[in-house]
C-alpha cells in the first residue's frame, strides 16, 4: 500500500481503508446478532453503521484514487482505476443494502439481505488485499529497506550511518 499521500511521513491509506472496512464488518455482525434474536435497536444501530461506513468508504475511495493518479506513473494509475472500480462496487452493494433496509420500520435486515452484506464485505476484503499487494516486477518485497534488530545489535554505529540503504543480508 505505497502511496504518496502521507502526513508527517506516515502513510494515510492504511488508516483510511481500515476505517470503513471495520464499520461495514461491525454492521454485518450487528445484523447477525439481530437475526439470532437480539432487540430491534441492534438492527437500527447496524443501519447507522452502514451509513457511516458508506460515507467513510466514499471519502477513502476518492482520497486514495486521487493520491494514486497524481503520482505520475501510468501503470499505477491503471491499477488505481481498477482498485477504484472494486471499491465502487463494494459501496454500491452497501448502498443497495441501505436502501432496502429503509423499507422496514426498524431498519433491520432479513436473512437474504445479510447474505448480500456478507458478499459485499468479502468483496471489500478482496479489494483491500488487492491494494496491499505489490504492483509489479522489480518492486521491493516486504522488509526491503528495513533494519532488523539483529543488525542494530551487531553494529549500532553502522546502522546510523547507513539508515537509508538496504540492509545487509
Secondary structure, 3 states (H helix, E strand, C coil): CCCCCEECCEECHHHHHHHHHHHHHHHHHHHHHHHCCCCHHHHHHHHHHHHHHHHHHHHHHHHHHHHHHCCCCHHHHHHHHHHHHHHHHHHHHHHHHHHHHCCCCCCCCCHHHHHHHHHHHHHHHHHHHHHHCCCCCCCCCCCCCCCCHHHHHHCHHHHHHCCCCCCCC
